[in-house]
Amino acid sequence: MNEECEKPSPLSEPVIVVEDDQLIRGLMIDILSEIGLRSQGFDSADGALIHMLSTPHTYPLVIADHGLPGKLKGSDFIAVVKARWPSTATILTSGYSLDPTIVPPSTTYLEKPWSMDELVTAVANSLHTDPPRRKM
């Protein structure tokens, strides 16, 4: 990423990124870092949920792919997150067209392939902040 961004205020807790594709997960983590956000990545919703339940933190944002290995699909995972931590913002991604009824309420849906700007805008909207402005 060659362009510099003005970074938003850092959050006290990391963003949870759940994506089974290691390259996409790494890219998401890099983009979040580029805009000043710490994140923690998981390759399954099961692993992410176990981690979240074992820590006292309230995570500000969870980004999850729908098609994940394990018992929980992304939409199911987000439904659990919303029930347990209602203040956590959520973004669901998928490379497949999803029935809109699968997307949990108050969750942003981001269809793959997404651009860096689309991800940054979805994150900013979910966190109710302005997207970082590019420095000219």
C-alpha positions as CSV (number, residue, x, y, z in Angstrom):
1,M,0.0,0.0,0.0
2,N,1.7,3.1,-1.2
3,E,-0.7,5.8,-0.2
4,E,-0.5,7.2,3.3
5,C,-3.7,7.6,5.3
6,E,-4.6,9.8,8.2
7,K,-5.2,7.2,10.9
8,P,-8.3,7.2,13.2
9,S,-7.8,7.0,16.9
10,P,-6.7,3.5,18.0
11,L,-9.2,1.3,19.8
12,S,-8.4,-0.1,23.2
13,E,-9.1,-3.7,22.0
14,P,-8.2,-5.4,18.7
15,V,-10.6,-6.1,15.8
16,I,-11.3,-9.8,15.4
17,V,-10.8,-11.0,11.8
18,V,-12.1,-14.5,10.9
19,E,-11.1,-15.7,7.5
20,D,-10.0,-19.2,6.5
21,D,-7.9,-18.0,3.5
22,Q,-4.6,-17.0,5.0
23,L,-3.8,-14.5,2.2
24,I,-7.1,-12.6,2.6
25,R,-6.9,-12.7,6.4
26,G,-3.3,-11.3,6.2
27,L,-4.5,-8.6,3.7
28,M,-7.3,-7.6,6.0
29,I,-5.0,-7.4,9.0
30,D,-2.6,-5.3,7.0
31,I,-5.3,-2.9,5.8
32,L,-6.6,-2.5,9.4
33,S,-3.1,-1.8,10.6
34,E,-2.6,0.7,7.8
35,I,-5.6,2.7,9.2
36,G,-4.3,2.4,12.8
37,L,-6.3,-0.5,14.1
38,R,-4.9,-3.6,15.9
39,S,-6.4,-6.9,14.9
40,Q,-6.3,-10.5,15.8
41,G,-6.8,-13.2,13.1
42,F,-8.4,-16.6,13.2
43,D,-9.0,-19.2,10.5
44,S,-12.3,-20.5,12.0
45,A,-15.3,-19.1,13.9
46,D,-14.9,-21.9,16.4
47,G,-11.4,-20.7,17.3
48,A,-12.4,-17.1,17.4
49,L,-15.4,-17.8,19.7
50,I,-13.3,-19.9,22.1
51,H,-10.8,-17.0,22.3
52,M,-13.5,-14.4,22.8
53,L,-15.2,-16.4,25.5
54,S,-11.9,-16.9,27.3
55,T,-11.0,-13.2,27.6
56,P,-12.6,-10.4,29.6
57,H,-12.4,-8.0,26.6
58,T,-15.3,-6.6,24.6
59,Y,-14.1,-6.4,21.0
60,P,-15.2,-3.3,19.1
61,L,-15.5,-5.0,15.7
62,V,-15.7,-8.6,14.3
63,I,-15.2,-9.2,10.6
64,A,-16.0,-12.8,9.5
65,D,-16.2,-14.6,6.2
66,H,-19.4,-16.7,5.8
67,G,-17.9,-19.9,4.4
68,L,-15.6,-21.0,7.2
69,P,-14.5,-24.5,8.3
70,G,-15.8,-25.9,11.5
71,K,-19.2,-26.0,13.1
72,L,-20.0,-22.3,12.9
73,K,-20.5,-20.5,9.6
74,G,-19.8,-16.7,9.6
75,S,-23.4,-15.7,9.9
76,D,-24.0,-18.1,12.8
77,F,-20.8,-16.8,14.5
78,I,-21.9,-13.2,14.1
79,A,-25.4,-14.0,15.5
80,V,-23.6,-15.5,18.6
81,V,-21.4,-12.4,18.9
82,K,-24.4,-10.1,18.7
83,A,-26.3,-12.0,21.3
84,R,-23.3,-12.2,23.7
85,W,-21.7,-8.8,23.0
86,P,-24.5,-6.5,21.6
87,S,-22.2,-3.5,21.3
88,T,-19.8,-5.2,19.0
89,A,-20.0,-4.0,15.4
90,T,-20.0,-6.8,12.8
91,I,-19.1,-7.2,9.1
92,L,-19.9,-10.4,7.2
93,T,-18.0,-11.1,4.0
94,S,-18.6,-13.8,1.3
95,G,-17.5,-14.6,-2.2
96,Y,-21.0,-16.1,-2.8
97,S,-24.3,-14.3,-3.2
98,L,-26.1,-14.7,0.2
99,D,-29.8,-14.6,0.9
100,P,-30.2,-11.3,2.7
101,T,-32.1,-13.1,5.5
102,I,-28.8,-14.9,6.4
103,V,-27.1,-11.6,7.3
104,P,-27.7,-10.9,11.0
105,P,-29.4,-7.6,11.9
106,S,-27.2,-4.5,12.2
107,T,-24.4,-6.3,10.3
108,T,-22.7,-4.8,7.3
109,Y,-22.4,-7.2,4.4
110,L,-19.3,-6.9,2.2
111,E,-19.3,-9.0,-0.9
112,K,-16.0,-10.4,-2.2
113,P,-14.0,-9.3,-4.0
114,W,-13.9,-6.1,-2.1
115,S,-11.5,-3.2,-2.6
116,M,-9.3,-1.7,0.1
117,D,-11.5,1.4,0.0
118,E,-14.7,-0.7,0.4
119,L,-13.2,-2.5,3.4
120,V,-12.0,0.8,5.0
121,T,-15.4,2.4,4.5
122,A,-17.3,-0.6,5.9
123,V,-15.0,-0.6,9.0
124,A,-15.5,3.2,9.5
125,N,-19.3,2.9,9.0
126,S,-19.4,0.0,11.5
127,L,-17.4,1.9,14.1
128,H,-19.3,5.1,13.4
129,T,-16.1,7.0,12.4
130,D,-15.1,8.8,9.3
131,P,-13.0,6.9,6.9
132,P,-9.3,7.9,6.9
133,R,-8.6,10.6,4.4
134,R,-5.8,10.0,1.9
135,K,-2.9,12.5,2.2
136,M,-2.2,14.3,-1.0
